[in-house]
């Protein structure tokens, strides 16, 4: 029996996308034991996951370094056949190097990649070149394609797709909150983002809600830290139910799956929608789909500023505030273009 270790301790959206590796590894090695390392806060995505033997959680907020070495000690108890590092940072490189494994695979950009047994390219278009030349011609390399490079030598070249596995308890959680099974009258809006310049302004979401048919039920979603923003939007729109912070991660996934439409930024809810096969409209402000983080399904739609802007994209992740001070990449997106 093969034993795999997958490492992904970055943000929530990254944890959703790495499920594509779990799906494909299980498809090719159905009897394999698969372990996964994630950061604390993302572990709720993997409750009862059918393909995982063990979930290792790294709490970065309490004694980050000490917790890292405790985790390394735990990982060293198992001799893995393949260790797959889905990140490009020193800490996960250290996990990869010090864990016990016959093959250690990671990206060439990892600072410790010279100690891996196998490296693969991780190439994201350069923001400066995109500003100069525009989006590349041809198919966009999605992040799941870059993830597949880690296991293509063990599987094949086909694109893996992410998937989440909510349980009946998560569906019951949504039913309790909404007063019944999800129906196609529900529209969800996830207005927040970790990065401010990825976030369509609150007044735009307010205006969007004003265009929605009156028979639609509008639910504003997000984590506990997004509650204040959601409450502001609902208050100014005079409409909308704030469910941010009231659902588990997998409960949110169930809610999105049953909705008529999910409106999101370039952020984690976009990837949750992809993993659930849910309809999604993604608003891209300072970032661009050419980076490889857009919707993955035919029912996914991207809305962005159509005319070129000299400063867009300003970076891969965005910033706490617009570096140029005008935020035209967001304010220039008309509400009418977001509503299908």
C-alpha positions as CSV (number, residue, x, y, z in Angstrom):
1,X,0.0,0.0,0.0
2,X,1.4,3.4,-1.0
3,X,1.5,6.2,1.5
4,X,1.2,9.8,0.4
5,X,1.7,13.0,2.3
6,X,0.3,16.2,0.8
7,X,1.4,19.6,2.2
8,X,-0.7,22.8,1.8
9,X,-0.6,25.3,4.7
10,X,-1.5,28.5,2.8
11,X,-4.9,30.3,2.6
12,X,-8.4,28.8,2.5
13,X,-8.6,28.9,-1.3
14,X,-5.4,27.1,-1.7
15,X,-6.6,24.4,0.6
16,X,-9.7,24.0,-1.5
17,X,-7.7,23.7,-4.7
18,X,-5.4,21.1,-3.3
19,X,-8.3,18.7,-2.9
20,X,-7.8,18.2,-6.7
21,X,-4.7,16.2,-5.7
22,X,-6.6,14.1,-3.2
23,X,-9.3,13.3,-5.8
24,X,-6.8,12.2,-8.5
25,X,-4.5,10.3,-6.2
26,X,-7.4,8.3,-4.9
27,X,-8.6,7.6,-8.5
28,X,-5.2,6.2,-9.5
29,X,-4.4,4.6,-6.2
30,X,-7.7,3.7,-4.5
31,X,-6.0,1.6,-1.8
32,X,-3.4,4.2,-0.9
33,X,-3.2,6.0,2.5
34,X,-3.2,9.7,2.0
35,X,-2.3,12.2,4.8
36,X,-2.6,16.0,4.5
37,X,-1.1,18.9,6.3
38,X,-3.1,22.2,6.5
39,X,-3.1,25.3,8.6
40,X,-5.5,25.6,11.5
41,X,-8.7,27.2,10.3
42,X,-8.7,25.3,7.1
43,X,-9.2,21.9,8.7
44,X,-13.0,22.3,8.7
45,X,-12.9,21.6,4.9
46,X,-11.8,18.1,5.5
47,X,-14.2,16.9,8.2
48,X,-15.0,13.2,7.4
49,X,-13.1,13.4,4.1
50,X,-13.4,9.9,2.6
51,X,-10.0,9.7,1.1
52,X,-7.9,10.9,4.0
53,X,-6.2,8.7,6.5
54,X,-5.0,11.5,8.7
55,X,-5.2,15.3,8.8
56,X,-2.3,17.1,10.3
57,X,-3.1,20.7,11.5
58,X,-0.4,23.4,11.9
59,X,-1.5,26.2,14.2
60,X,0.5,29.1,13.0
61,X,-1.0,31.6,15.4
62,X,0.3,30.0,18.7
63,X,4.0,29.3,18.9
64,X,4.4,29.0,15.1
65,X,8.0,27.7,15.1
66,X,7.5,25.3,18.1
67,X,4.3,24.0,16.5
68,X,6.2,23.4,13.2
69,X,8.8,21.2,14.9
70,X,6.2,19.3,16.8
71,X,4.5,18.6,13.5
72,X,7.8,17.5,11.9
73,X,8.2,15.1,14.8
74,X,4.7,13.7,14.2
75,X,5.3,13.3,10.4
76,X,8.6,11.5,11.0
77,X,6.7,8.6,12.6
78,X,5.6,7.5,9.1
79,X,7.8,6.5,6.2
80,X,6.0,7.9,3.1
81,X,6.4,6.7,-0.5
82,X,5.7,10.2,-1.9
83,X,5.7,13.6,-0.2
84,X,4.1,16.3,-2.3
85,X,4.7,19.9,-1.3
86,X,2.1,22.2,-2.9
87,X,3.8,25.4,-1.7
88,X,6.8,27.5,-2.5
89,X,7.8,28.6,1.0
90,X,10.7,27.8,3.3
91,X,8.6,26.4,6.2
92,X,6.9,23.8,4.0
93,X,10.2,23.0,2.3
94,X,11.5,22.2,5.8
95,X,8.5,19.9,6.4
96,X,9.3,18.2,3.1
97,X,13.0,17.7,3.8
98,X,12.7,16.5,7.4
99,X,9.7,14.2,7.0
100,X,10.6,10.7,6.0
101,X,9.9,9.9,2.4
102,X,11.3,7.9,-0.5
103,X,10.3,10.6,-3.0
104,X,10.0,14.3,-2.1
105,X,8.3,16.4,-4.8
106,X,8.0,20.2,-4.8
107,X,8.2,23.3,-6.9
108,X,11.5,24.7,-8.2
109,X,10.8,28.0,-6.5
110,X,10.9,26.6,-3.0
111,X,14.1,27.8,-1.2
112,X,14.8,24.2,-0.2
113,X,14.0,22.6,-3.6
114,X,17.7,21.6,-4.1
115,X,17.1,19.0,-1.3
116,X,14.0,17.5,-3.0
117,X,14.2,14.3,-5.0
118,X,12.0,15.8,-7.8
119,X,11.2,19.4,-8.7
120,X,8.7,20.8,-11.1
121,X,8.1,24.3,-12.5
122,X,5.6,26.7,-11.0
123,X,5.1,29.5,-13.4
124,X,2.6,32.3,-13.0
125,X,2.6,35.1,-15.5
126,X,4.6,38.2,-14.4
127,X,2.3,41.1,-13.5
128,X,4.5,43.6,-15.2
129,X,4.5,41.7,-18.5
130,X,0.7,41.3,-18.3
131,X,0.4,45.1,-17.8
132,X,2.6,45.6,-20.9
133,X,1.4,42.8,-23.2
134,X,-2.1,41.9,-22.0
135,X,-3.3,38.4,-21.3
136,X,-1.5,35.5,-23.0
137,X,-3.0,33.9,-26.0
138,X,-4.3,30.3,-25.7
139,X,-5.5,28.3,-22.8
140,X,-4.8,29.6,-19.3
141,X,-2.7,27.4,-17.0
142,X,-4.9,27.1,-13.9
143,X,-3.5,26.4,-10.5
144,X,-4.9,22.9,-10.6
145,X,-2.7,22.3,-13.7
146,X,0.3,23.5,-11.7
147,X,-0.7,21.1,-8.9
148,X,-1.0,18.3,-11.3
149,X,2.6,18.8,-12.3
150,X,3.5,17.4,-8.8
151,X,1.8,14.0,-9.6
152,X,1.7,13.8,-13.4
153,X,4.6,11.3,-13.3
154,X,2.5,9.1,-11.0
155,X,-0.8,9.6,-12.8
156,X,-1.3,11.3,-16.2
157,X,-1.5,14.8,-17.7
158,X,-5.2,15.3,-17.4
159,X,-6.5,18.2,-15.3
160,X,-7.5,17.3,-11.8
161,X,-10.6,19.0,-10.3
162,X,-11.2,20.0,-6.7
163,X,-14.0,18.5,-4.7
164,X,-15.4,18.9,-1.2
165,X,-17.3,16.2,0.6
166,X,-20.0,17.6,2.9
167,X,-21.8,15.2,5.2
168,X,-25.5,14.9,5.9
169,X,-24.8,16.9,9.1
170,X,-23.6,19.9,7.0
171,X,-26.7,19.7,4.9
172,X,-28.9,19.7,8.0
173,X,-26.9,22.7,9.3
174,X,-27.9,24.7,6.2
175,X,-31.5,23.5,6.5
176,X,-31.7,24.8,10.1
177,X,-30.3,28.1,9.1
178,X,-32.4,28.7,6.0
179,X,-35.6,27.1,7.3
180,X,-35.6,24.3,4.7
181,X,-33.6,22.6,2.0
182,X,-31.8,25.1,-0.3
183,X,-33.8,26.1,-3.3
184,X,-33.1,28.0,-6.5
185,X,-34.5,31.2,-5.1
186,X,-31.4,31.7,-3.0
187,X,-28.6,34.0,-4.1
188,X,-25.4,34.2,-2.0
189,X,-23.0,37.1,-1.9
190,X,-19.5,36.7,-0.4
191,X,-18.3,40.4,-0.4
192,X,-15.1,40.1,1.5
193,X,-11.5,39.2,0.7
194,X,-8.2,38.9,2.7
195,X,-6.8,41.5,0.3
196,X,-8.7,44.9,0.0
197,X,-7.8,45.4,-3.7
198,X,-9.4,42.0,-4.5
199,X,-12.6,43.2,-2.9
200,X,-15.4,44.9,-5.0
201,X,-16.4,47.9,-3.0
202,X,-19.4,47.6,-0.5
203,X,-21.4,50.3,-2.4
204,X,-21.2,48.1,-5.5
205,X,-22.6,45.1,-3.7
206,X,-25.4,47.3,-2.3
207,X,-26.3,48.4,-5.8
208,X,-26.1,44.8,-7.1
209,X,-28.6,43.7,-4.5
210,X,-30.9,46.5,-5.6
211,X,-31.1,45.0,-9.1
212,X,-32.0,41.4,-8.0
213,X,-35.6,40.2,-8.4
214,X,-37.7,40.7,-5.3
215,X,-38.6,37.0,-5.1
216,X,-34.9,36.1,-4.6
217,X,-33.6,35.4,-1.1
218,X,-30.2,37.2,-0.7
219,X,-27.8,35.6,1.8
220,X,-24.5,37.3,2.7
221,X,-21.8,34.8,3.5
222,X,-18.3,34.7,4.9
223,X,-16.3,34.1,8.0
224,X,-16.9,35.6,11.5
225,X,-14.5,38.5,10.6
226,X,-16.7,39.4,7.6
227,X,-19.9,39.9,9.6
228,X,-19.6,43.7,10.0
229,X,-19.1,44.2,6.3
230,X,-22.1,42.0,5.5
231,X,-24.3,43.8,8.0
232,X,-23.3,47.1,6.5
233,X,-24.2,46.0,3.0
234,X,-27.6,44.5,4.1
235,X,-28.4,47.6,6.1
236,X,-27.6,50.0,3.2
237,X,-29.4,47.7,0.6
238,X,-32.4,47.4,2.9
239,X,-32.4,43.7,2.1
240,X,-30.3,40.6,2.7
241,X,-29.8,38.0,5.5
242,X,-26.4,38.0,7.1
243,X,-25.2,34.4,7.6
244,X,-21.5,35.2,7.7
245,X,-19.9,33.3,10.7
246,X,-23.0,31.2,11.2
247,X,-22.1,28.2,9.0
248,X,-19.2,25.8,9.0
249,X,-16.9,25.8,5.9
250,X,-18.7,22.7,4.5
251,X,-22.1,24.1,5.5
252,X,-21.2,27.2,3.3
253,X,-20.2,24.8,0.5
254,X,-23.7,23.1,0.7
255,X,-25.4,26.5,0.7
256,X,-23.5,27.6,-2.4
257,X,-24.2,24.3,-4.2
258,X,-28.0,24.9,-3.8
259,X,-28.0,28.5,-4.8
260,X,-29.3,30.0,-8.0
261,X,-26.1,32.1,-8.2
262,X,-23.1,32.9,-6.0
263,X,-21.5,36.3,-6.3
264,X,-17.9,36.4,-5.2
265,X,-14.5,38.2,-5.5
266,X,-11.3,36.5,-6.6
267,X,-11.1,34.7,-3.2
268,X,-11.8,31.4,-1.5
269,X,-15.6,31.3,-2.1
270,X,-14.8,31.2,-5.8
271,X,-12.9,27.9,-5.4
272,X,-15.5,26.5,-3.0
273,X,-18.0,27.0,-5.8
274,X,-15.7,25.2,-8.3
275,X,-15.3,22.3,-5.9
276,X,-19.1,22.0,-5.5
277,X,-20.0,22.5,-9.1
278,X,-22.0,25.6,-8.1
279,X,-22.9,28.5,-10.4
280,X,-20.6,31.4,-9.7
281,X,-20.0,35.0,-10.9
282,X,-16.5,36.1,-9.9
283,X,-15.5,39.8,-9.8
284,X,-11.8,40.3,-10.5
285,X,-10.5,43.7,-9.4
286,X,-6.8,44.2,-9.1
287,X,-6.0,40.6,-10.1
288,X,-6.6,38.8,-13.4
289,X,-7.8,35.3,-14.5
290,X,-4.5,34.9,-16.4
291,X,-2.8,34.1,-13.0
292,X,-4.8,30.8,-13.1
293,X,-7.3,31.1,-10.3
294,X,-10.6,31.5,-12.2
295,X,-13.7,29.3,-12.2
296,X,-13.2,25.8,-13.3
297,X,-16.7,24.8,-14.5
298,X,-18.9,25.9,-17.4
299,X,-21.3,27.5,-15.0
300,X,-18.6,29.9,-13.8
301,X,-18.3,33.4,-15.1
302,X,-15.7,36.1,-14.7
303,X,-16.4,39.9,-14.7
304,X,-13.6,42.4,-14.9
305,X,-12.7,45.8,-16.2
306,X,-12.8,45.3,-20.0
307,X,-10.5,48.2,-21.0
308,X,-6.8,47.9,-20.2
309,X,-5.6,49.8,-17.1
310,X,-1.9,50.8,-16.9
311,X,-1.6,49.5,-13.3
312,X,-3.6,46.3,-13.5
313,X,-2.7,43.7,-12.4
314,X,-0.7,45.4,-9.6
315,X,0.3,42.0,-8.1
316,X,-0.6,38.4,-7.7
317,X,-2.3,38.8,-4.3
318,X,-3.4,42.4,-4.2
319,X,-2.8,45.0,-1.4
320,X,-4.4,46.5,1.7
321,X,-5.1,49.6,-0.4
322,X,-4.8,50.7,-4.0
323,X,-1.1,51.6,-4.7
324,X,-2.3,54.3,-7.1
325,X,-5.0,55.7,-4.9
326,X,-7.8,55.5,-7.4
327,X,-8.9,51.8,-7.3
328,X,-10.3,52.1,-10.9
329,X,-9.9,48.4,-11.4
330,X,-12.9,47.9,-9.0
331,X,-14.8,51.2,-9.2
332,X,-14.8,50.9,-13.0
333,X,-16.8,47.6,-13.0
334,X,-20.4,48.4,-13.6
335,X,-23.1,46.6,-11.7
336,X,-25.0,45.9,-14.9
337,X,-22.0,43.8,-16.2
338,X,-22.1,41.6,-13.1
339,X,-25.8,40.6,-13.2
340,X,-26.1,37.8,-15.8
